[in-house]
Every structure is written in C-alpha cells, then in structure tokens.
Amino acid sequence: MGFGSYDESEQQNQEMNTDDDSEGVSVHEDDHEGELTFETDASTDDLVNKLQDIKDNPEEE
C-alpha cells in the first residue's frame, strides 16, 4: 500500500448504530425563545466611550 491508500473492504458493509440512547450531540438542547431587554441611564456616547476604554486597556477586567 502506498501513501494515501486504504483497504476498500473496510469501507464496505459498515453498519450505523441508530439507537435512540446513543451519545449524540443535540444542537437544540439549549435553544431558548424569548426576548431580552434592559434599560440604562447612559447615553450612546457614554457607552461607546466605555467600549473604547475597554479596548484601549484590555488588561483591566
């Protein structure tokens, strides 16, 4: 067998286990429906300035 070769017999007659109790990943396990709102007294300019401060000083968390 050369580089990149494979045994074709390994590729034939493969069975998939489709039992419901298998350990699969559920992509919808943490789905949530709803709405998130918040209120603040800060202006948009205040928030943008705060964001810029955070970007300028990332070590201060």
N, C-alpha and C positions, 0 to 999 in steps of 0.2 A: 504494500500500500504506500502510495506517495503522500506528500503533504496535501491536506485537504480532502483526502479520501475517507470514505466511511463504508461500513458494512451495510449493504442495502437490505439484508434480512432483518436488521434492527429497525428498519423503517416500515416494515410490513406488519400487518396484523396487530397494531397497537390498540389496546383497549383503554377507553377512558372511564374512570370511575365517576358516575354521575349521582352518587348517593347524596341525599339532602343534608346529611350530617358531616359532609366533608368540610375541611378547613379552608374555605374560600374567603375572598375579601368582598365585603359588602360595601359598595360605593355609596349606598343610600342610607347607611347606618346612622349617620349624624346629620341628615337633612333636617332643616328647620324651616318652617313657614312663619312669616310674621313681619313685623316692622320695628325698626329701631329708631327712636328719636331722642334728641337731647336738646336742652336749652342752655345758653350761655350768655353772660353779660358782655363777653369780649367781642370786639369788632373783628371784622375780617382782617383788617390791617394788623391788629394785635396778634391774631392767630398766625398770620403769615410771618410776622417778625419773630414770634416764638419758634416757629418751624425753622427759620433761618438761624436762630441762635443754636438750636439743637444740631443742625447740620454743621455749623462752624465749630462746635465743641462736642464732638461725639463721645469723648471720654467722660463727660459729666452726665451720668444717668441716675 
